[in-house]
Amino acid sequence: MNVRSYKDLAYLPVPAIDPGITAVRAPTTGEKRPWDIFFGADDRGNAVLKVYPGTINGILPSNILDDFKISNGQTNYIIAYIKGGPRGNVTDVVLKSTTKLPKAEAPTESAPPSTFGFLVGMAKDQTTYSIYSGTSSINLNVKEVFRQQIKVSTFFEVPFKSYYNWVKS
């Protein structure tokens, strides 16, 4: 930091330029970031939604480069449908376009749900909204979300049932 003399009437601390800092240009409207949703056209000229590639737990959705049909006049949702293993590993990801939101996934006993869907973004009236725009990989983890107390008959039994679900972090 460069500092002027305290006798100087214009006494103000002036920050020195750090040579280790580099400026990063903000994206313009034409640039796409992971999970951006935008309008395009299919080979017949019909309006479709497209999703710029991004991953979920490091897995690229199998149909990330597909065109997603839209229903004019309705809200169109892009939903990520996940297949996962009992230990929290994501095994498959597929994107779908629909006019209905997925139901909230109920926690399951002893292991997370093996399949579930969550909202990635939506479009309506030529405007798109992406929840994860700019996030290169959406991270999903398995968490114990609640415990149900049970009556035990022996000392060696666990006094509760654990329920698990997927959470985005």
C-alpha positions in Angstrom: 0.0 0.0 0.0 1.3 3.4 -0.9 0.8 6.1 1.8 1.2 9.8 1.5 2.6 12.0 4.2 0.3 12.9 7.0 1.2 16.6 6.4 -0.2 16.3 2.9 -3.8 17.7 2.7 -4.8 14.9 0.3 -3.8 12.3 2.9 -5.5 9.1 1.7 -4.2 5.6 1.7 -3.9 4.5 -1.9 -3.8 0.7 -2.6 -0.8 -0.5 -4.6 -1.6 -2.7 -7.6 -0.9 -6.3 -6.9 0.8 -7.9 -9.9 -0.6 -11.4 -8.9 -4.2 -10.3 -9.6 -5.6 -10.9 -13.0 -8.9 -9.6 -14.2 -11.5 -12.0 -15.5 -13.9 -10.8 -18.1 -17.6 -11.2 -17.2 -19.5 -13.4 -19.7 -21.5 -11.6 -22.4 -24.9 -12.6 -23.5 -23.6 -14.8 -26.3 -21.3 -16.9 -24.1 -22.7 -20.1 -22.5 -21.8 -21.4 -19.1 -22.4 -25.0 -17.8 -26.1 -25.6 -17.2 -27.3 -22.6 -19.2 -30.6 -23.2 -20.8 -31.3 -21.5 -24.1 -33.6 -21.6 -27.1 -32.6 -23.2 -30.4 -34.2 -24.8 -33.4 -34.3 -28.4 -34.5 -33.6 -29.6 -38.0 -37.2 -28.7 -39.0 -37.0 -25.2 -37.6 -39.2 -25.9 -34.5 -38.2 -24.1 -31.3 -36.5 -26.3 -28.8 -34.6 -26.0 -25.5 -31.0 -26.8 -25.3 -28.8 -27.3 -22.2 -25.1 -26.3 -22.2 -23.1 -29.3 -20.9 -22.5 -29.7 -17.1 -22.1 -32.7 -14.9 -23.8 -34.2 -11.8 -21.2 -35.7 -9.4 -18.8 -35.7 -12.4 -21.2 -37.7 -14.7 -22.3 -36.1 -17.9 -26.0 -36.7 -18.6 -26.4 -39.3 -21.4 -28.6 -36.9 -23.5 -27.0 -33.5 -22.7 -26.7 -32.6 -26.3 -30.3 -33.5 -27.2 -32.9 -31.0 -28.2 -35.8 -30.8 -25.7 -39.3 -30.2 -27.0 -41.3 -27.3 -25.6 -45.0 -26.8 -25.3 -45.9 -23.2 -26.4 -47.9 -21.2 -23.8 -46.9 -23.5 -20.9 -44.0 -23.5 -18.5 -41.5 -26.1 -19.6 -39.2 -27.6 -17.0 -35.9 -29.4 -17.5 -35.6 -32.1 -15.0 -32.5 -34.2 -14.2 -33.5 -37.8 -13.4 -30.8 -39.6 -11.4 -30.2 -43.3 -10.7 -28.0 -43.8 -7.7 -26.5 -46.5 -5.6 -27.1 -47.2 -1.9 -23.7 -45.7 -0.9 -24.3 -42.3 -2.5 -22.8 -43.0 -6.0 -24.6 -41.6 -9.0 -24.8 -44.2 -11.7 -26.9 -42.5 -14.5 -28.2 -39.1 -15.3 -30.9 -38.3 -18.0 -32.5 -34.9 -18.7 -36.1 -34.6 -19.7 -38.4 -31.8 -20.7 -41.9 -31.7 -19.2 -44.7 -29.4 -18.2 -45.0 -31.0 -14.8 -42.7 -30.6 -11.8 -41.3 -33.8 -10.2 -42.7 -34.8 -6.8 -40.4 -34.2 -3.9 -38.6 -37.4 -3.1 -39.5 -39.0 0.2 -36.7 -40.2 2.4 -36.3 -44.0 2.5 -35.2 -46.2 5.4 -31.6 -47.5 5.5 -30.6 -46.1 2.1 -31.3 -43.2 -0.2 -33.9 -43.4 -3.0 -32.5 -45.3 -5.9 -34.1 -42.9 -8.5 -35.3 -39.3 -8.2 -35.6 -36.2 -10.2 -34.9 -32.5 -9.5 -35.4 -29.2 -11.3 -32.5 -27.9 -13.4 -34.3 -25.0 -15.0 -37.4 -23.8 -16.9 -38.6 -21.8 -19.8 -41.7 -19.8 -20.5 -42.6 -17.2 -23.1 -39.1 -17.1 -24.7 -37.4 -16.6 -21.4 -35.2 -19.2 -19.7 -34.2 -19.7 -16.1 -31.4 -21.9 -15.1 -31.0 -22.8 -11.4 -27.4 -24.0 -11.7 -26.0 -21.7 -14.4 -22.3 -21.5 -14.2 -21.9 -24.5 -11.9 -19.7 -26.9 -13.7 -20.8 -29.9 -11.5 -23.9 -30.2 -9.4 -22.8 -32.1 -6.3 -25.3 -34.6 -4.7 -24.7 -36.2 -1.4 -26.6 -38.7 0.8 -27.6 -37.5 4.2 -29.5 -39.0 7.1 -32.5 -36.6 7.2 -34.3 -38.0 10.3 -34.4 -40.8 12.8 -37.5 -42.6 14.0 -37.3 -43.9 17.5 -38.2 -47.5 18.0 -38.7 -49.8 21.0 -35.8 -52.2 21.4 -35.9 -55.5 23.1 -32.2 -56.1 23.6 -29.3 -54.0 24.6 -27.6 -54.6 21.2 -30.3 -53.2 19.0 -30.1 -49.6 17.6 -32.9 -47.6 19.2 -33.9 -45.9 16.0 -34.5 -46.3 12.2 -32.5 -44.0 10.0 -34.0 -42.4 6.9 -31.9 -41.0 4.0 -32.3 -38.7 1.1 -30.1 -37.0 -1.5 -29.2 -33.3 -0.9 -27.6 -30.8 -3.3 -24.5 -29.1 -1.9 
